[in-house]
């Protein structure tokens, strides 16, 4: 009798959880709202550029800082690759500790220096500090270092959920800010921070923040324009395949919807159908295209992209950053090797990747990835 009671209890519990889960799904919106983002006024655009002018050097020093265990892939690599391509500043990637930085959800890189080595070489500090999303937003070493750089006059830029890291330093207190759509509530836990919707980039009193992952592309171009002028920014934009950029954004186009939740659940439950997809790591590889491709495929919940090479030797990217192969192999099975879109301009590479994801896994998964990247399709 006791086993029968236990059995019915388990069945009842499962039914209750299913009912709660079903109700939750039904209450989610069926789709994000549609519409067009409002244009940014010329006055606001000019104010943004003025606020991002180099605070110290004619040729600025830009530091991109991350923790060694899981800083976000595109947040860390895209600003570096675009700014290094522009060659209008000295750009360094940093880590809190010696050794490589394991990026999330894919790739591993060798940063240029630790924060301690940077401080020893540049006691006056950086002109700009770029802060990507990190697996932990409360790392004491990185928080203290960001505060110290701000105290030396650096403009601090929180990319995506890097905004919550900057928020933990106190530098956003009393200021306007934005972040990835999924983390807006986390940002709003800091009651003095004023969330600014419908802006992909917000600058307030020496601190800038952006929306989701792909927003680091227009952010980097805006920074290039502030440093070196519109013509230079337009030239770099053409190289990376981006026709236009500014701070316009429609926040309500990105939200936790029923299709998003159902895709996450279905792809997670399909644990028997996971793939590892290889990207050949070659010298001079474009780190921006590589980051976007690896990031996108690794966010399907069906696959993980990883780099492979014939030897464990660190490969230098187009911008001179050391990228470590994640697998040592002379070749990779053809059906598990990603198309060579890494040679495409970054914006084009991402569009090609989303189309390939749609072909392989369906439109819902492609939309699911684009929503995570906060990328308009």
C-alpha positions as semicolon CSV with decimal commas, in nm:
position;residue;x (nm);y (nm);z (nm)
1;X;0,000;0,000;0,000
2;X;0,281;0,241;0,087
3;X;0,439;0,190;-0,258
4;X;0,104;0,265;-0,423
5;X;0,070;0,585;-0,222
6;X;0,427;0,683;-0,313
7;X;0,358;0,613;-0,680
8;X;0,044;0,827;-0,685
9;X;0,232;1,102;-0,500
10;X;0,503;1,104;-0,767
11;X;0,244;1,104;-1,047
12;X;0,059;1,389;-0,878
13;X;0,378;1,589;-0,835
14;X;0,472;1,544;-1,200
15;X;0,121;1,646;-1,308
16;X;0,134;1,954;-1,087
17;X;0,474;2,058;-1,228
18;X;0,346;2,000;-1,581
19;X;0,042;2,216;-1,510
20;X;0,256;2,494;-1,363
21;X;0,499;2,474;-1,655
22;X;0,217;2,473;-1,909
23;X;0,055;2,776;-1,747
24;X;0,388;2,960;-1,744
25;X;0,438;2,889;-2,115
26;X;0,086;3,005;-2,200
27;X;0,144;3,331;-2,015
28;X;0,455;3,410;-2,219
29;X;0,407;3,635;-2,524
30;X;0,370;3,448;-2,851
31;X;0,618;3,670;-3,034
32;X;0,815;3,989;-2,977
33;X;0,647;4,306;-3,093
34;X;0,711;4,433;-3,443
35;X;0,792;4,782;-3,559
36;X;1,077;5,010;-3,655
37;X;1,334;5,163;-3,425
38;X;1,317;5,540;-3,401
39;X;1,600;5,739;-3,554
40;X;1,860;5,899;-3,329
41;X;1,865;6,278;-3,342
42;X;2,176;6,449;-3,470
43;X;2,209;6,627;-3,134
44;X;2,209;6,299;-2,941
45;X;2,456;6,138;-3,183
46;X;2,689;6,436;-3,151
47;X;2,666;6,428;-2,771
48;X;2,754;6,056;-2,771
49;X;3,062;6,116;-2,984
50;X;3,169;6,410;-2,770
51;X;3,136;6,199;-2,455
52;X;3,358;5,928;-2,608
53;X;3,643;6,154;-2,721
54;X;3,986;6,030;-2,605
55;X;4,034;6,158;-2,250
56;X;4,416;6,146;-2,241
57;X;4,624;6,049;-2,545
58;X;4,606;6,150;-2,911
59;X;4,653;5,780;-2,993
60;X;4,450;5,619;-2,716
61;X;4,530;5,310;-2,514
62;X;4,238;5,066;-2,498
63;X;4,228;4,774;-2,254
64;X;3,980;4,488;-2,285
65;X;3,965;4,305;-1,953
66;X;3,825;3,964;-1,869
67;X;3,847;3,695;-1,607
68;X;4,028;3,377;-1,709
69;X;3,732;3,148;-1,654
70;X;3,460;3,225;-1,906
71;X;3,440;3,576;-2,037
72;X;3,191;3,610;-2,324
73;X;3,340;3,520;-2,664
74;X;3,211;3,798;-2,890
75;X;3,215;4,065;-2,616
76;X;3,587;4,003;-2,569
77;X;3,701;3,944;-2,927
78;X;3,483;4,172;-3,142
79;X;3,591;4,506;-2,991
80;X;3,952;4,391;-3,011
81;X;3,931;4,278;-3,373
82;X;3,749;4,585;-3,501
83;X;3,963;4,836;-3,311
84;X;4,287;4,658;-3,406
85;X;4,173;4,660;-3,770
86;X;4,113;5,035;-3,750
87;X;4,468;5,098;-3,619
88;X;4,369;5,421;-3,447
89;X;4,460;5,309;-3,095
90;X;4,682;5,066;-2,909
91;X;4,454;4,780;-2,805
92;X;4,542;4,520;-2,543
93;X;4,352;4,219;-2,413
94;X;4,396;4,154;-2,041
95;X;4,314;3,888;-1,787
96;X;4,307;3,896;-1,411
97;X;4,548;3,602;-1,379
98;X;4,832;3,456;-1,586
99;X;4,744;3,201;-1,852
100;X;4,481;3,173;-2,124
101;X;4,128;3,308;-2,113
102;X;3,861;3,044;-2,167
103;X;3,579;3,221;-2,346
104;X;3,210;3,136;-2,326
105;X;3,049;2,964;-2,510
106;X;3,352;2,885;-2,728
107;X;3,722;2,953;-2,798
108;X;4,033;2,999;-2,588
109;X;4,281;3,287;-2,630
110;X;4,613;3,402;-2,493
111;X;4,571;3,762;-2,368
112;X;4,846;4,016;-2,408
113;X;4,900;4,071;-2,035
114;X;4,761;4,045;-1,686
115;X;4,610;4,348;-1,517
116;X;4,913;4,359;-1,287
117;X;5,155;4,366;-1,583
118;X;4,943;4,633;-1,751
119;X;4,956;4,851;-1,440
120;X;5,333;4,815;-1,422
121;X;5,375;4,912;-1,789
122;X;5,108;5,186;-1,791
123;X;5,089;5,351;-1,449
124;X;4,881;5,636;-1,593
125;X;4,612;5,387;-1,694
126;X;4,415;5,332;-2,012
127;X;4,204;5,580;-2,205
128;X;3,925;5,325;-2,242
129;X;3,846;5,005;-2,054
130;X;3,609;4,762;-2,226
131;X;3,432;4,518;-1,995
132;X;3,268;4,208;-2,150
133;X;3,013;3,981;-1,987
134;X;3,175;3,738;-1,743
135;X;3,065;3,417;-1,577
136;X;3,093;3,604;-1,246
137;X;3,011;3,972;-1,205
138;X;3,158;3,992;-0,856
139;X;3,524;3,906;-0,914
140;X;3,703;4,124;-0,659
141;X;4,021;4,168;-0,865
142;X;3,847;4,285;-1,180
143;X;3,609;4,515;-0,991
144;X;3,893;4,685;-0,808
145;X;4,095;4,720;-1,127
146;X;3,804;4,879;-1,318
147;X;3,752;5,127;-1,032
148;X;4,122;5,213;-1,031
149;X;4,123;5,272;-1,407
150;X;3,818;5,498;-1,382
151;X;3,998;5,687;-1,106
152;X;4,286;5,746;-1,348
153;X;4,048;5,898;-1,601
154;X;3,958;5,603;-1,824
155;X;3,619;5,586;-1,996
156;X;3,466;5,252;-1,895
157;X;3,253;5,065;-2,150
158;X;3,036;4,774;-2,032
159;X;2,950;4,553;-2,330
160;X;2,631;4,345;-2,303
161;X;2,607;4,189;-1,954
162;X;2,941;4,349;-1,881
163;X;2,713;4,632;-1,772
164;X;2,627;4,434;-1,457
165;X;2,999;4,397;-1,383
166;X;3,040;4,774;-1,416
167;X;2,730;4,819;-1,198
168;X;2,899;4,616;-0,921
169;X;3,186;4,868;-0,919
170;X;2,944;5,149;-0,831
171;X;3,047;5,349;-1,139
172;X;2,692;5,339;-1,279
173;X;2,523;5,470;-0,965
174;X;2,292;5,758;-1,053
175;X;2,355;5,717;-1,427
176;X;2,164;5,597;-1,733
177;X;2,256;5,256;-1,868
178;X;2,145;4,962;-2,077
179;X;2,235;4,593;-2,106
180;X;2,134;4,266;-2,275
181;X;1,755;4,225;-2,273
182;X;1,777;3,913;-2,056
183;X;1,969;4,098;-1,781
184;X;1,770;4,420;-1,757
185;X;1,614;4,310;-1,427
186;X;1,958;4,236;-1,284
187;X;2,068;4,587;-1,378
188;X;1,754;4,734;-1,222
189;X;1,837;4,570;-0,888
190;X;2,075;4,863;-0,853
191;X;1,802;5,109;-0,766
192;X;1,993;5,426;-0,853
193;X;2,075;5,313;-1,207
194;X;1,826;5,446;-1,464
195;X;1,759;5,190;-1,736
196;X;1,752;5,352;-2,082
197;X;1,537;5,152;-2,326
198;X;1,551;5,175;-2,706
199;X;1,919;5,260;-2,717
200;X;2,193;5,020;-2,827
201;X;2,460;5,240;-2,675
202;X;2,427;5,472;-2,377
203;X;2,699;5,707;-2,247
204;X;2,670;5,893;-1,918
205;X;2,949;6,077;-1,736
206;X;3,245;5,865;-1,839
207;X;3,068;5,529;-1,846
208;X;2,916;5,363;-2,153
209;X;2,698;5,053;-2,176
210;X;2,552;4,855;-2,464
211;X;2,271;4,609;-2,526
212;X;2,330;4,249;-2,627
213;X;2,629;4,068;-2,769
214;X;2,632;4,198;-3,127
215;X;2,602;4,558;-3,002
216;X;2,979;4,560;-2,959
217;X;2,998;4,604;-3,338
218;X;2,824;4,945;-3,355
219;X;2,988;5,035;-3,024
220;X;3,336;4,978;-3,169
221;X;3,250;5,178;-3,482
222;X;3,114;5,462;-3,272
223;X;3,436;5,462;-3,070
224;X;3,641;5,471;-3,391
225;X;3,435;5,769;-3,508
226;X;3,490;5,949;-3,176
227;X;3,865;5,892;-3,198
228;X;3,940;5,927;-3,568
229;X;3,635;6,073;-3,741
230;X;3,343;5,960;-3,952
231;X;3,541;5,875;-4,265
232;X;3,760;5,627;-4,079
233;X;3,460;5,465;-3,912
234;X;3,284;5,433;-4,249
235;X;3,591;5,270;-4,403
236;X;3,608;5,010;-4,124
237;X;3,232;4,954;-4,145
238;X;3,267;4,871;-4,515
239;X;3,546;4,624;-4,436
240;X;3,337;4,439;-4,179
241;X;3,026;4,443;-4,398
242;X;2,807;4,676;-4,194
243;X;2,607;4,926;-4,398
244;X;2,496;5,149;-4,110
245;X;2,532;5,182;-3,737
246;X;2,410;5,408;-3,462
247;X;2,240;5,381;-3,123
248;X;1,890;5,309;-3,255
249;X;1,729;5,003;-3,101
250;X;1,385;4,866;-3,032
251;X;1,402;4,701;-2,692
252;X;1,061;4,534;-2,708
253;X;1,173;4,336;-3,016
254;X;1,383;4,122;-2,781
255;X;1,209;3,936;-2,500
256;X;1,151;3,596;-2,345
257;X;0,876;3,456;-2,569
258;X;0,693;3,125;-2,589
259;X;0,882;3,013;-2,904
260;X;1,212;3,107;-2,738
261;X;1,129;2,902;-2,426
262;X;0,999;2,603;-2,625
263;X;1,309;2,599;-2,845
264;X;1,538;2,613;-2,542
265;X;1,347;2,326;-2,378
266;X;1,328;2,109;-2,691
267;X;1,692;2,156;-2,790
268;X;1,811;2,094;-2,434
269;X;1,608;1,775;-2,402
270;X;1,748;1,640;-2,731
271;X;2,066;1,543;-2,546
272;X;2,123;1,239;-2,770
273;X;2,153;1,462;-3,075
274;X;2,446;1,689;-2,988
275;X;2,718;1,783;-3,235
276;X;3,072;1,912;-3,212
277;X;3,141;2,126;-3,516
278;X;3,496;2,208;-3,612
279;X;3,648;2,532;-3,739
280;X;3,997;2,502;-3,886
281;X;4,228;2,740;-3,701
282;X;4,468;2,902;-3,944
283;X;4,725;3,184;-3,915
284;X;4,576;3,528;-3,973
285;X;4,221;3,416;-3,908
286;X;3,976;3,702;-3,859
287;X;3,901;3,696;-3,486
288;X;3,572;3,885;-3,528
289;X;3,422;3,645;-3,784
290;X;3,557;3,351;-3,583
291;X;3,398;3,481;-3,263
292;X;3,057;3,539;-3,421
293;X;3,050;3,199;-3,593
294;X;3,167;3,003;-3,290
295;X;2,936;3,199;-3,059
296;X;2,629;3,146;-3,277
297;X;2,672;2,772;-3,337
298;X;2,746;2,715;-2,967
299;X;2,418;2,885;-2,868
300;X;2,189;2,650;-3,061
301;X;2,171;2,409;-2,764
302;X;2,226;2,146;-3,035
303;X;2,593;2,201;-3,113
304;X;2,923;2,340;-2,993
305;X;3,176;2,497;-3,225
306;X;3,543;2,439;-3,151
307;X;3,870;2,512;-3,325
308;X;4,107;2,242;-3,446
309;X;4,462;2,245;-3,582
310;X;4,728;1,989;-3,666
311;X;4,952;2,108;-3,379
312;X;4,888;2,268;-3,038
313;X;5,077;2,580;-3,150
314;X;4,906;2,909;-3,072
315;X;4,786;3,076;-3,392
316;X;4,803;3,453;-3,435
317;X;4,479;3,609;-3,555
318;X;4,447;3,890;-3,809
319;X;4,485;4,143;-3,527
320;X;4,778;3,959;-3,366
321;X;4,591;3,786;-3,082
322;X;4,697;3,434;-2,985
323;X;4,418;3,176;-3,030
324;X;4,466;2,826;-2,893
325;X;4,327;2,524;-3,083
326;X;4,077;2,333;-2,872
327;X;4,140;2,001;-3,050
328;X;4,452;1,863;-3,213
329;X;4,363;1,691;-3,540
330;X;4,506;1,674;-3,892
331;X;4,155;1,695;-4,028
332;X;3,796;1,689;-3,914
333;X;3,502;1,482;-4,041
334;X;3,354;1,667;-4,338
335;X;2,999;1,649;-4,204
336;X;3,118;1,807;-3,879
337;X;3,332;2,081;-4,033
338;X;3,166;2,420;-4,056
339;X;3,154;2,599;-4,393
340;X;3,442;2,839;-4,451
341;X;3,240;3,149;-4,367
342;X;3,517;3,266;-4,134
343;X;3,680;3,430;-4,438
344;X;3,371;3,647;-4,495
345;X;3,342;4,000;-4,353
346;X;3,211;3,967;-3,996
347;X;2,857;4,100;-4,049
348;X;2,819;3,880;-4,357
349;X;2,968;3,582;-4,172
350;X;2,701;3,612;-3,902
351;X;2,419;3,634;-4,157
352;X;2,560;3,330;-4,339
353;X;2,589;3,143;-4,009
354;X;2,229;3,212;-3,910
355;X;2,113;3,088;-4,252
356;X;2,324;2,773;-4,209
357;X;2,177;2,716;-3,861
358;X;1,829;2,754;-4,009
359;X;1,909;2,495;-4,276
360;X;2,054;2,251;-4,024
361;X;1,817;2,294;-3,729
362;X;1,521;2,499;-3,850
363;X;1,406;2,861;-3,838
364;X;1,309;2,851;-3,470
365;X;1,663;2,764;-3,366
366;X;1,806;3,037;-3,592
367;X;1,567;3,289;-3,435
368;X;1,657;3,153;-3,090
369;X;2,026;3,221;-3,156
370;X;1,961;3,567;-3,301
371;X;1,757;3,655;-2,992
372;X;2,044;3,552;-2,764
373;X;2,285;3,760;-2,970
374;X;2,032;4,047;-2,970
375;X;2,074;4,064;-3,345
376;X;1,796;4,207;-3,562
377;X;1,697;3,970;-3,846
